[in-house]
Amino acid sequence: MPMSKMARACEEAGHQHDRAAVHYRHSVKHLSNGEHVAAAKERNLALGHSEKAQIDEVGLRPDGVADDGRTRSEAAWHFMG
């Protein structure tokens, strides 16, 4: 993988982690105010950003683990559903 492509992938994964953290903080604020629906919405957004970061990080792994693009949890949910 060329260094510029790797740098972009790292930067994008970092950005997704930052976005997830922002949504988790908003979720905590909503929970402290008793706003459970809004907190759940923010949590789901945070999980989405975390998932995007994971997908970006899988491409950086030299060992080729999860080369099919699915994590173990995704595979488990696919099996269940």
N, C-alpha and C positions, 0 to 999 in steps of 0.2 A: 504494500500500500504506500503510495507516495506520501511524503511528509505533509504536504499541504492538505491532502485529503484527510489524513489522520488528525491534523490540527483542527480542521473544520468539524470532524466528528466529535472530538473531545470538547470543543467549544459548544457545540449543539447539546451534547449530553449535560454539560455543566449548566447551560441555560435552562434546560428542562428541570434539572434538580432545583435550581433557584426558584422557578415558577411553582414547583411542588411545595417548596417551603413556604412561599407566600400564601398559597391556598390553605395549607395546614394552619398557619397563624390565623387566617380569617375564620377557619372552622372553629378554632378554640374560642375566638371572640364571640361567635354566634352561640356556641355551647354555654359560655358563661352568662349570656343574656337569655338562656332558655329557648333559643331559636333552633330547634332540632332539625327542621326541614332544611333551613339555610346551611346549617353545619354539615348535614349529609351531602348537600350539593357541592359545597367547597371541598369536602373530603373526596368526593368522586372526581372532581377536577384535579385534585392533587395526585390521586392514584393514576389518572390518565397521563399526567406529566411524568410521573415516576416510570410508568410503563414505556413511554417514549424514550426516556433516558436509557432505560435498560436495553431497548432495541438498538439505540445508537452505540451502546457499549459492547454489545455482542459482536458487532462488526470489527471491533478493535482487538478482540481476543485472538492471540496467535495459535491457541490450541484447537480452534475450530469447534469448541463446545457450543451447542445450541445453534448449529449451522443451518438448521431448518427454519430459524427465525421465531421459534416458539419456546417459551420458558416452561419449566416444569409445571408451574401453576396453570398456565394456559392449557397445557396438554391434559392436566387432570380435569379441568373444567370442560374441555372438549369431550373427554371420555364420559363425564357425568351428564352432559347435556345433549 
